[in-house]
Each structure stands twice: as structure tokens, then as C-alpha cells.
Amino acid sequence: MKKFLIILLLITTLANIYGQGLPVATNANLASLFPDAALRNIIAARLGNQANLTGQALSNALAAITGELDVSERNINNAGGIEYLTGLNVLDLRRNNLPGINVSSLVNLTELYVSDTGLTSLNVSNNLNLTRLNAGRNQLTSLDVSRLTSLTYLAIGGNQLATIDVRRLTLLTELFVWGNRLTTLDVRNNVNLTVLNAENNQLTRLDTRRLTKLTYLAIDDNQLTSFNARNNINLTHLYLWGNQLTRLDVSRLTLLTELDVGDNRLTRLDVNRLTQLEFLVTVGNQLTNLNVNNNIELVHLYVSYNPLTELNLSNNINLTRLDVSYTRLTGLDITNLTQLTHIWIWGSPLPQQRIIGFHANIILNAPRNSD
């Protein structure tokens, strides 16, 4: 198999050098090379008056198609023939129904989009010029991208991958591996990452200490018992919902606008220095105290399912949504919260009469006997 791929790569390289297409039978026509009618019609339109060529002349004409081919959402059920488009730079096959795809000969590709196609396998080992690859929401159980060292964008979320090796992809700026079966993910060499989404996996640890350029990090629904975010000082969005964290230091992340630490085991959380926070979720922890006096920009605050006994909101004048359900609050002053539109107090010993400043424009979500 390896010998075959080397020969195919050599043929393709020589074909590109001399402007020749891949070898085909002398009687080959567009119908025999492209069995899917929808794809064939698109290629015929691209070829124009060359669509009736046969044999090597047809293959040469196909190889001369360059630039971008966008055939997304065209009800294509067979990608056969794509391999003859060796001059393509960008190929978009998203949202079709493809049992397989052969892109080994497309060595000029810089961008490949094959998400939502039902692929069970994908070989990109020859596509060394790729800078962007999206193969998300498929049925891939393995994928080798270790040779694609030019990649800056890799989206492979929503598959069934147990492992992925990105250690050599040092140019990556965006990495999406959410919704797989990963138990480990080594991103220590990916120091150019600005966006990392690894939520909904089985990670027990993740080292991001060298990823100082990160602005967006989502690792919700994993199995982390600890996480060190102290060096990720450029983060604006941090999502850690659904782990097993007992402590978390976010004091240096002063650029955060969104922080979600819900469904963990935190007993304390210091957000005093996070003065740009607009969205804060601490649902389902063990917090008995939460100081949000300095978080004046807060718009949404969700603190339900914590044993909070008091909550001072006098400075949070921009709040529009507040959830204090299933806390131990017996009183709440929202007099200064003139922007508040929704408040939730389910399962809380907090009757409406004990909410100071409540007015008719606020939608109250509470048991009927709360008033």
C-alpha cells in the first residue's frame, strides 16, 4: 500500500509539472469517470466545450481545473472522479452523502472541507499543502494528520476518534476536536493556538501552560480533576462545565468576558479581578460565597445549585438574567438592577416578597407558592 501511494504521488507530481492529467483509458468519458450525475453535471459546466472530450485529453482538461470547487449541499452520493481534479486548490464537499473520498492525488489542495458527509475513513497523508481541514461530524475512528505541518485550522469534532496526534502541527491557530473519545490530547507544542475546543471527550488532564495566545478555550464535559489556566492570560472565553474540579485560579485572566465553571466541585471562586466579565455560570458547585461586586459588566449570572446564603448585586447594574434557583438565599436586593428582565428562584427558600426592588417588568420563574 505504501509503495502504491509513493508511485501515485510521483505520477501526480510529474503530471502537475508537465500539465498532464492522471492516466485514463482511451475510451474514458465524463460519465465513466464521474458516476454521480449531480457531480458530473457540475464538472461538465466547469469544463464547458471540453466536456465531450475522451481519454487522456479529458483527463488533461480535468487537471487544468484550478482554484476552488464548491459542491457543498448538492445531494452528491459518490465522489468518484474527484481524484482527477489534480489542479484544485480548494475543495468543498460538505453536507453530501459520501461513503468515501479519494484525495490522495490532489496534492495542490490548500483547503479541504468534508464535514457532514458520513465518511468512515479519510486519507490525507499526501495532501501536504493543506492549511485548512474540516472533517467534522462524520464517523471517523482514526485520522492521521501528523504530516500536515502547514495546517493552521483543523476541525474534526463530532467523530469517534480515540486518539489524534497534533504534536507536529506547530502552525495551528484553531483546533476543534470536540465530541470524540479522546482520553489524552497533547497540545504543548501548539503554541500558536488561539482557539481550542475539546469539549465532550474523556480527558483527565490537559496542559495548556505554553498556549499563551489562547483567547477561546472549551473543555466542558471531560473528566478533569485539576486545571492550570494561570498562563492563559489572553483568554476571553473559558468553558469548563461538567468536570471534577475542586479548585480553579482565574485571577490572572482579566480579559475574560465569559466564564462557565458549572457542574464541578468548587468550594470557592475568586472573580474580583475579572472586571470585563459579561457571562458567569457557577451552577452545580459547592460555593457558599460569591463576590461579584467588581463585575459591573455582568449581563448574565447563573449561580443555581450552590449553598449560597447571601449575594450582593448592588453593583451589577447591567444584569438582564439572574438564576438563583436551589440556593439558600432568603432575601435578595435587586433595586439597582434596572435592566433585569428574567429571574429564576426555583427550589429556593426565597419568596417574591423578600426580593427587594422586584417590579412588574421582570419575568419571575418560580413555584406558584413563592409569592
TORMAR-677760 format. One record per residue (C-alpha): x, y, z; residue in one letter. Coordinates in nm, 2 decimals. Layout:
@u->X | v->Y | w->Z | code->a $
...
***
This chain:
@u->0.00 | v->0.00 | w->0.00 | code->m $
@u->0.28 | v->0.24 | w->0.09 | code->k $
@u->0.46 | v->0.16 | w->-0.23 | code->k $
@u->0.14 | v->0.23 | w->-0.43 | code->f $
@u->0.10 | v->0.57 | w->-0.26 | code->l $
@u->0.45 | v->0.67 | w->-0.34 | code->i $
@u->0.41 | v->0.57 | w->-0.71 | code->i $
@u->0.08 | v->0.76 | w->-0.72 | code->l $
@u->0.24 | v->1.07 | w->-0.56 | code->l $
@u->0.52 | v->1.05 | w->-0.82 | code->l $
@u->0.28 | v->1.02 | w->-1.11 | code->i $
@u->0.07 | v->1.31 | w->-0.98 | code->t $
@u->0.38 | v->1.53 | w->-0.93 | code->t $
@u->0.51 | v->1.46 | w->-1.28 | code->l $
@u->0.16 | v->1.52 | w->-1.41 | code->a $
@u->0.15 | v->1.86 | w->-1.24 | code->n $
@u->0.49 | v->1.96 | w->-1.37 | code->i $
@u->0.41 | v->1.87 | w->-1.73 | code->y $
@u->0.04 | v->1.98 | w->-1.72 | code->g $
@u->-0.08 | v->1.63 | w->-1.77 | code->q $
@u->-0.38 | v->1.46 | w->-1.61 | code->g $
@u->-0.38 | v->1.12 | w->-1.44 | code->l $
@u->-0.36 | v->0.82 | w->-1.69 | code->p $
@u->-0.70 | v->0.70 | w->-1.80 | code->v $
@u->-0.84 | v->0.45 | w->-2.06 | code->a $
@u->-0.85 | v->0.58 | w->-2.41 | code->t $
@u->-1.23 | v->0.55 | w->-2.42 | code->n $
@u->-1.29 | v->0.72 | w->-2.08 | code->a $
@u->-1.55 | v->0.98 | w->-2.08 | code->n $
@u->-1.71 | v->1.21 | w->-1.82 | code->l $
@u->-1.98 | v->0.96 | w->-1.74 | code->a $
@u->-1.73 | v->0.68 | w->-1.67 | code->s $
@u->-1.50 | v->0.90 | w->-1.46 | code->l $
@u->-1.78 | v->1.07 | w->-1.26 | code->f $
@u->-2.06 | v->0.81 | w->-1.18 | code->p $
@u->-2.26 | v->1.06 | w->-0.97 | code->d $
@u->-2.49 | v->1.26 | w->-1.20 | code->a $
@u->-2.51 | v->1.57 | w->-0.98 | code->a $
@u->-2.13 | v->1.59 | w->-0.95 | code->l $
@u->-2.08 | v->1.51 | w->-1.32 | code->r $
@u->-2.31 | v->1.79 | w->-1.43 | code->n $
@u->-2.12 | v->2.04 | w->-1.22 | code->i $
@u->-1.79 | v->1.93 | w->-1.36 | code->i $
@u->-1.94 | v->1.94 | w->-1.72 | code->a $
@u->-2.04 | v->2.30 | w->-1.66 | code->a $
@u->-1.69 | v->2.38 | w->-1.54 | code->r $
@u->-1.53 | v->2.22 | w->-1.85 | code->l $
@u->-1.76 | v->2.39 | w->-2.10 | code->g $
@u->-1.70 | v->2.28 | w->-2.45 | code->n $
@u->-1.43 | v->2.03 | w->-2.33 | code->q $
@u->-1.69 | v->1.82 | w->-2.15 | code->a $
@u->-1.72 | v->1.59 | w->-2.45 | code->n $
@u->-1.35 | v->1.50 | w->-2.46 | code->l $
@u->-1.24 | v->1.15 | w->-2.40 | code->t $
@u->-0.93 | v->0.96 | w->-2.29 | code->g $
@u->-0.62 | v->1.15 | w->-2.19 | code->q $
@u->-0.74 | v->1.47 | w->-2.34 | code->a $
@u->-1.03 | v->1.47 | w->-2.10 | code->l $
@u->-0.80 | v->1.39 | w->-1.81 | code->s $
@u->-0.57 | v->1.68 | w->-1.90 | code->n $
@u->-0.87 | v->1.91 | w->-1.91 | code->a $
@u->-0.98 | v->1.80 | w->-1.57 | code->l $
@u->-0.63 | v->1.85 | w->-1.43 | code->a $
@u->-0.64 | v->2.21 | w->-1.57 | code->a $
@u->-0.93 | v->2.30 | w->-1.34 | code->i $
@u->-0.78 | v->2.51 | w->-1.07 | code->t $
@u->-0.89 | v->2.73 | w->-0.79 | code->g $
@u->-1.20 | v->2.64 | w->-0.58 | code->e $
@u->-1.46 | v->2.38 | w->-0.64 | code->l $
@u->-1.76 | v->2.42 | w->-0.41 | code->d $
@u->-2.01 | v->2.14 | w->-0.44 | code->v $
@u->-2.15 | v->2.15 | w->-0.08 | code->s $
@u->-2.51 | v->2.05 | w->-0.03 | code->e $
@u->-2.56 | v->1.92 | w->-0.38 | code->r $
@u->-2.70 | v->1.57 | w->-0.30 | code->n $
@u->-2.39 | v->1.40 | w->-0.42 | code->i $
@u->-2.37 | v->1.03 | w->-0.32 | code->n $
@u->-2.05 | v->0.94 | w->-0.49 | code->n $
@u->-1.73 | v->1.14 | w->-0.51 | code->a $
@u->-1.57 | v->0.92 | w->-0.77 | code->g $
@u->-1.38 | v->1.13 | w->-1.03 | code->g $
@u->-1.26 | v->1.39 | w->-0.78 | code->i $
@u->-0.92 | v->1.23 | w->-0.79 | code->e $
@u->-0.87 | v->1.36 | w->-1.15 | code->y $
@u->-0.90 | v->1.73 | w->-1.04 | code->l $
@u->-0.54 | v->1.74 | w->-0.95 | code->t $
@u->-0.51 | v->2.12 | w->-1.00 | code->g $
@u->-0.76 | v->2.21 | w->-0.74 | code->l $
@u->-0.66 | v->2.44 | w->-0.45 | code->n $
@u->-0.98 | v->2.44 | w->-0.25 | code->v $
@u->-1.24 | v->2.16 | w->-0.24 | code->l $
@u->-1.57 | v->2.19 | w->-0.05 | code->d $
@u->-1.78 | v->1.87 | w->-0.03 | code->l $
@u->-1.97 | v->1.95 | w->0.29 | code->r $
@u->-2.32 | v->1.81 | w->0.36 | code->r $
@u->-2.33 | v->1.54 | w->0.09 | code->n $
@u->-2.36 | v->1.17 | w->0.14 | code->n $
@u->-2.02 | v->1.02 | w->0.07 | code->l $
@u->-1.93 | v->0.66 | w->0.15 | code->p $
@u->-1.57 | v->0.75 | w->0.07 | code->g $
@u->-1.34 | v->1.01 | w->-0.10 | code->i $
@u->-1.00 | v->0.98 | w->-0.27 | code->n $
@u->-0.80 | v->1.29 | w->-0.24 | code->v $
@u->-0.45 | v->1.13 | w->-0.25 | code->s $
@u->-0.38 | v->1.28 | w->-0.59 | code->s $
@u->-0.49 | v->1.63 | w->-0.50 | code->l $
@u->-0.15 | v->1.74 | w->-0.38 | code->v $
@u->-0.22 | v->2.11 | w->-0.47 | code->n $
@u->-0.51 | v->2.13 | w->-0.21 | code->l $
@u->-0.46 | v->2.40 | w->0.05 | code->t $
@u->-0.82 | v->2.37 | w->0.19 | code->e $
@u->-1.04 | v->2.07 | w->0.22 | code->l $
@u->-1.39 | v->2.07 | w->0.36 | code->y $
@u->-1.57 | v->1.73 | w->0.40 | code->v $
@u->-1.78 | v->1.77 | w->0.72 | code->s $
@u->-2.12 | v->1.62 | w->0.74 | code->d $
@u->-2.07 | v->1.36 | w->0.47 | code->t $
@u->-2.08 | v->1.04 | w->0.66 | code->g $
@u->-1.72 | v->0.95 | w->0.60 | code->l $
@u->-1.58 | v->0.65 | w->0.79 | code->t $
@u->-1.23 | v->0.70 | w->0.67 | code->s $
@u->-1.01 | v->0.97 | w->0.52 | code->l $
@u->-0.66 | v->0.96 | w->0.39 | code->n $
@u->-0.49 | v->1.29 | w->0.37 | code->v $
@u->-0.13 | v->1.17 | w->0.40 | code->s $
@u->-0.04 | v->1.31 | w->0.06 | code->n $
@u->-0.21 | v->1.65 | w->0.10 | code->n $
@u->0.10 | v->1.82 | w->0.25 | code->l $
@u->0.00 | v->2.17 | w->0.13 | code->n $
@u->-0.32 | v->2.17 | w->0.33 | code->l $
@u->-0.36 | v->2.48 | w->0.56 | code->t $
@u->-0.73 | v->2.42 | w->0.65 | code->r $
@u->-0.91 | v->2.09 | w->0.70 | code->l $
@u->-1.26 | v->2.04 | w->0.82 | code->n $
@u->-1.38 | v->1.68 | w->0.85 | code->a $
@u->-1.62 | v->1.73 | w->1.14 | code->g $
@u->-1.94 | v->1.55 | w->1.22 | code->r $
@u->-1.85 | v->1.23 | w->1.04 | code->n $
@u->-1.79 | v->0.87 | w->1.16 | code->q $
@u->-1.41 | v->0.87 | w->1.16 | code->l $
@u->-1.25 | v->0.63 | w->1.41 | code->t $
@u->-0.89 | v->0.73 | w->1.31 | code->s $
@u->-0.72 | v->1.01 | w->1.12 | code->l $
@u->-0.35 | v->1.07 | w->1.06 | code->d $
@u->-0.27 | v->1.44 | w->1.02 | code->v $
@u->0.09 | v->1.41 | w->1.15 | code->s $
@u->0.24 | v->1.51 | w->0.82 | code->r $
@u->0.02 | v->1.81 | w->0.76 | code->l $
@u->0.26 | v->2.05 | w->0.92 | code->t $
@u->0.12 | v->2.35 | w->0.72 | code->s $
@u->-0.22 | v->2.33 | w->0.89 | code->l $
@u->-0.34 | v->2.64 | w->1.07 | code->t $
@u->-0.70 | v->2.52 | w->1.10 | code->y $
@u->-0.82 | v->2.17 | w->1.19 | code->l $
@u->-1.18 | v->2.08 | w->1.27 | code->a $
@u->-1.25 | v->1.72 | w->1.34 | code->i $
@u->-1.52 | v->1.74 | w->1.61 | code->g $
@u->-1.81 | v->1.51 | w->1.62 | code->g $
@u->-1.64 | v->1.19 | w->1.52 | code->n $
@u->-1.53 | v->0.88 | w->1.71 | code->q $
@u->-1.16 | v->0.94 | w->1.74 | code->l $
@u->-0.99 | v->0.78 | w->2.04 | code->a $
@u->-0.65 | v->0.95 | w->1.96 | code->t $
@u->-0.52 | v->1.24 | w->1.75 | code->i $
@u->-0.16 | v->1.34 | w->1.71 | code->d $
@u->-0.12 | v->1.71 | w->1.65 | code->v $
@u->0.23 | v->1.75 | w->1.81 | code->r $
@u->0.40 | v->1.84 | w->1.48 | code->r $
@u->0.13 | v->2.09 | w->1.37 | code->l $
@u->0.30 | v->2.39 | w->1.53 | code->t $
@u->0.13 | v->2.64 | w->1.30 | code->l $
@u->-0.22 | v->2.55 | w->1.42 | code->l $
@u->-0.42 | v->2.85 | w->1.54 | code->t $
@u->-0.76 | v->2.69 | w->1.56 | code->e $
@u->-0.82 | v->2.33 | w->1.67 | code->l $
@u->-1.17 | v->2.17 | w->1.71 | code->f $
@u->-1.17 | v->1.81 | w->1.85 | code->v $
@u->-1.50 | v->1.83 | w->2.04 | code->w $
@u->-1.73 | v->1.53 | w->2.06 | code->g $
@u->-1.48 | v->1.25 | w->2.02 | code->n $
@u->-1.35 | v->0.97 | w->2.25 | code->r $
@u->-1.01 | v->1.13 | w->2.34 | code->l $
@u->-0.86 | v->1.03 | w->2.67 | code->t $
@u->-0.54 | v->1.23 | w->2.60 | code->t $
@u->-0.46 | v->1.54 | w->2.40 | code->l $
@u->-0.10 | v->1.67 | w->2.37 | code->d $
@u->-0.11 | v->2.04 | w->2.26 | code->v $
@u->0.21 | v->2.15 | w->2.44 | code->r $
@u->0.39 | v->2.22 | w->2.10 | code->n $
@u->0.09 | v->2.40 | w->1.95 | code->n $
@u->0.19 | v->2.74 | w->2.09 | code->v $
@u->0.02 | v->2.94 | w->1.82 | code->n $
@u->-0.33 | v->2.82 | w->1.91 | code->l $
@u->-0.58 | v->3.09 | w->1.97 | code->t $
@u->-0.89 | v->2.87 | w->1.97 | code->v $
@u->-0.92 | v->2.52 | w->2.12 | code->l $
@u->-1.24 | v->2.33 | w->2.16 | code->n $
@u->-1.20 | v->1.99 | w->2.31 | code->a $
@u->-1.53 | v->1.96 | w->2.49 | code->e $
@u->-1.73 | v->1.64 | w->2.53 | code->n $
@u->-1.43 | v->1.40 | w->2.54 | code->n $
@u->-1.28 | v->1.18 | w->2.81 | code->q $
@u->-0.98 | v->1.39 | w->2.90 | code->l $
@u->-0.84 | v->1.35 | w->3.25 | code->t $
@u->-0.57 | v->1.62 | w->3.21 | code->r $
@u->-0.48 | v->1.89 | w->2.96 | code->l $
@u->-0.17 | v->2.10 | w->2.97 | code->d $
@u->-0.22 | v->2.45 | w->2.82 | code->t $
@u->0.05 | v->2.63 | w->3.01 | code->r $
@u->0.25 | v->2.71 | w->2.70 | code->r $
@u->-0.05 | v->2.82 | w->2.50 | code->l $
@u->-0.03 | v->3.19 | w->2.59 | code->t $
@u->-0.21 | v->3.31 | w->2.28 | code->k $
@u->-0.53 | v->3.13 | w->2.36 | code->l $
@u->-0.84 | v->3.35 | w->2.35 | code->t $
@u->-1.11 | v->3.08 | w->2.34 | code->y $
@u->-1.09 | v->2.75 | w->2.54 | code->l $
@u->-1.37 | v->2.50 | w->2.57 | code->a $
@u->-1.31 | v->2.18 | w->2.76 | code->i $
@u->-1.66 | v->2.12 | w->2.90 | code->d $
@u->-1.78 | v->1.76 | w->2.98 | code->d $
@u->-1.45 | v->1.59 | w->3.03 | code->n $
@u->-1.30 | v->1.43 | w->3.34 | code->q $
@u->-1.05 | v->1.69 | w->3.46 | code->l $
@u->-0.98 | v->1.69 | w->3.83 | code->t $
@u->-0.74 | v->1.99 | w->3.81 | code->s $
@u->-0.66 | v->2.25 | w->3.55 | code->f $
@u->-0.40 | v->2.53 | w->3.54 | code->n $
@u->-0.51 | v->2.83 | w->3.35 | code->a $
@u->-0.28 | v->3.08 | w->3.51 | code->r $
@u->-0.06 | v->3.13 | w->3.19 | code->n $
@u->-0.36 | v->3.17 | w->2.95 | code->n $
@u->-0.38 | v->3.54 | w->3.02 | code->i $
@u->-0.53 | v->3.63 | w->2.68 | code->n $
@u->-0.84 | v->3.42 | w->2.73 | code->l $
@u->-1.17 | v->3.60 | w->2.67 | code->t $
@u->-1.39 | v->3.28 | w->2.68 | code->h $
@u->-1.33 | v->2.98 | w->2.91 | code->l $
@u->-1.57 | v->2.69 | w->2.94 | code->y $
@u->-1.51 | v->2.42 | w->3.20 | code->l $
@u->-1.86 | v->2.29 | w->3.27 | code->w $
@u->-1.90 | v->1.92 | w->3.36 | code->g $
@u->-1.56 | v->1.83 | w->3.50 | code->n $
@u->-1.45 | v->1.73 | w->3.85 | code->q $
@u->-1.26 | v->2.04 | w->3.95 | code->l $
@u->-1.22 | v->2.12 | w->4.32 | code->t $
@u->-1.02 | v->2.44 | w->4.28 | code->r $
@u->-0.95 | v->2.69 | w->4.00 | code->l $
@u->-0.74 | v->3.00 | w->3.98 | code->d $
@u->-0.87 | v->3.25 | w->3.73 | code->v $
@u->-0.74 | v->3.56 | w->3.90 | code->s $
@u->-0.49 | v->3.64 | w->3.62 | code->r $
@u->-0.74 | v->3.60 | w->3.34 | code->l $
@u->-0.85 | v->3.97 | w->3.34 | code->t $
@u->-0.97 | v->3.97 | w->2.98 | code->l $
@u->-1.24 | v->3.71 | w->3.04 | code->l $
@u->-1.59 | v->3.81 | w->2.92 | code->t $
@u->-1.74 | v->3.46 | w->2.95 | code->e $
@u->-1.67 | v->3.20 | w->3.22 | code->l $
@u->-1.85 | v->2.88 | w->3.27 | code->d $
@u->-1.74 | v->2.65 | w->3.56 | code->v $
@u->-2.08 | v->2.49 | w->3.62 | code->g $
@u->-2.12 | v->2.13 | w->3.74 | code->d $
@u->-1.79 | v->2.09 | w->3.92 | code->n $
@u->-1.69 | v->2.06 | w->4.28 | code->r $
@u->-1.56 | v->2.41 | w->4.35 | code->l $
@u->-1.59 | v->2.55 | w->4.71 | code->t $
@u->-1.46 | v->2.89 | w->4.62 | code->r $
@u->-1.41 | v->3.11 | w->4.31 | code->l $
@u->-1.24 | v->3.45 | w->4.30 | code->d $
@u->-1.36 | v->3.66 | w->4.01 | code->v $
@u->-1.28 | v->4.00 | w->4.17 | code->n $
@u->-1.02 | v->4.10 | w->3.91 | code->r $
@u->-1.24 | v->3.99 | w->3.61 | code->l $
@u->-1.39 | v->4.33 | w->3.55 | code->t $
@u->-1.48 | v->4.26 | w->3.19 | code->q $
@u->-1.70 | v->3.95 | w->3.27 | code->l $
@u->-2.04 | v->3.96 | w->3.10 | code->e $
@u->-2.14 | v->3.60 | w->3.14 | code->f $
@u->-2.08 | v->3.39 | w->3.45 | code->l $
@u->-2.20 | v->3.04 | w->3.52 | code->v $
@u->-2.12 | v->2.87 | w->3.86 | code->t $
@u->-2.42 | v->2.63 | w->3.86 | code->v $
@u->-2.39 | v->2.30 | w->4.05 | code->g $
@u->-2.09 | v->2.36 | w->4.27 | code->n $
@u->-2.04 | v->2.39 | w->4.64 | code->q $
@u->-2.00 | v->2.77 | w->4.67 | code->l $
@u->-2.11 | v->2.92 | w->5.00 | code->t $
@u->-2.00 | v->3.27 | w->4.90 | code->n $
@u->-1.95 | v->3.46 | w->4.57 | code->l $
@u->-1.83 | v->3.81 | w->4.54 | code->n $
@u->-1.93 | v->3.99 | w->4.22 | code->v $
@u->-1.90 | v->4.34 | w->4.34 | code->n $
@u->-1.63 | v->4.42 | w->4.09 | code->n $
@u->-1.80 | v->4.25 | w->3.79 | code->n $
@u->-2.00 | v->4.56 | w->3.68 | code->i $
@u->-2.03 | v->4.44 | w->3.32 | code->e $
@u->-2.22 | v->4.12 | w->3.41 | code->l $
@u->-2.52 | v->4.07 | w->3.19 | code->v $
@u->-2.60 | v->3.70 | w->3.27 | code->h $
@u->-2.54 | v->3.54 | w->3.61 | code->l $
@u->-2.63 | v->3.18 | w->3.69 | code->y $
@u->-2.55 | v->3.06 | w->4.04 | code->v $
@u->-2.82 | v->2.79 | w->4.10 | code->s $
@u->-2.75 | v->2.47 | w->4.28 | code->y $
@u->-2.50 | v->2.62 | w->4.52 | code->n $
@u->-2.54 | v->2.66 | w->4.90 | code->p $
@u->-2.52 | v->3.04 | w->4.88 | code->l $
@u->-2.68 | v->3.22 | w->5.18 | code->t $
@u->-2.62 | v->3.57 | w->5.05 | code->e $
@u->-2.55 | v->3.75 | w->4.73 | code->l $
@u->-2.47 | v->4.12 | w->4.69 | code->n $
@u->-2.58 | v->4.25 | w->4.35 | code->l $
@u->-2.58 | v->4.62 | w->4.42 | code->s $
@u->-2.31 | v->4.70 | w->4.17 | code->n $
@u->-2.43 | v->4.47 | w->3.89 | code->n $
@u->-2.64 | v->4.73 | w->3.72 | code->i $
@u->-2.62 | v->4.56 | w->3.37 | code->n $
@u->-2.77 | v->4.23 | w->3.47 | code->l $
@u->-3.06 | v->4.11 | w->3.25 | code->t $
@u->-3.08 | v->3.75 | w->3.36 | code->r $
@u->-3.03 | v->3.60 | w->3.71 | code->l $
@u->-3.07 | v->3.24 | w->3.82 | code->d $
@u->-3.05 | v->3.18 | w->4.20 | code->v $
@u->-3.26 | v->2.86 | w->4.20 | code->s $
@u->-3.18 | v->2.59 | w->4.45 | code->y $
@u->-2.97 | v->2.81 | w->4.67 | code->t $
@u->-3.02 | v->2.90 | w->5.04 | code->r $
@u->-3.09 | v->3.27 | w->4.98 | code->l $
@u->-3.38 | v->3.40 | w->5.19 | code->t $
@u->-3.35 | v->3.76 | w->5.07 | code->g $
@u->-3.23 | v->3.95 | w->4.76 | code->l $
@u->-3.20 | v->4.31 | w->4.68 | code->d $
@u->-3.23 | v->4.39 | w->4.31 | code->i $
@u->-3.32 | v->4.76 | w->4.34 | code->t $
@u->-3.03 | v->4.87 | w->4.13 | code->n $
@u->-3.08 | v->4.61 | w->3.86 | code->l $
@u->-3.30 | v->4.82 | w->3.63 | code->t $
@u->-3.20 | v->4.61 | w->3.32 | code->q $
@u->-3.31 | v->4.28 | w->3.48 | code->l $
@u->-3.57 | v->4.10 | w->3.26 | code->t $
@u->-3.57 | v->3.74 | w->3.40 | code->h $
@u->-3.51 | v->3.59 | w->3.74 | code->i $
@u->-3.52 | v->3.22 | w->3.84 | code->w $
@u->-3.58 | v->3.12 | w->4.21 | code->i $
@u->-3.69 | v->2.75 | w->4.17 | code->w $
@u->-3.63 | v->2.54 | w->4.47 | code->g $
@u->-3.51 | v->2.83 | w->4.68 | code->s $
@u->-3.65 | v->2.95 | w->5.02 | code->p $
@u->-3.68 | v->3.29 | w->4.86 | code->l $
@u->-4.03 | v->3.42 | w->4.83 | code->p $
@u->-4.11 | v->3.71 | w->4.59 | code->q $
@u->-4.18 | v->3.94 | w->4.89 | code->q $
@u->-3.82 | v->3.90 | w->5.00 | code->r $
@u->-3.69 | v->4.03 | w->4.66 | code->i $
@u->-3.64 | v->4.40 | w->4.72 | code->i $
@u->-3.69 | v->4.61 | w->4.41 | code->g $
@u->-3.90 | v->4.35 | w->4.22 | code->f $
@u->-4.12 | v->4.51 | w->3.95 | code->h $
@u->-4.38 | v->4.41 | w->3.70 | code->a $
@u->-4.14 | v->4.41 | w->3.40 | code->n $
@u->-3.94 | v->4.12 | w->3.54 | code->i $
@u->-4.04 | v->3.77 | w->3.44 | code->i $
@u->-4.03 | v->3.56 | w->3.75 | code->l $
@u->-3.97 | v->3.19 | w->3.71 | code->n $
@u->-4.07 | v->3.03 | w->4.04 | code->a $
@u->-4.31 | v->2.78 | w->4.20 | code->p $
@u->-4.66 | v->2.91 | w->4.24 | code->r $
@u->-4.64 | v->2.93 | w->4.61 | code->n $
@u->-4.33 | v->3.16 | w->4.60 | code->s $
@u->-4.55 | v->3.47 | w->4.64 | code->d $
***
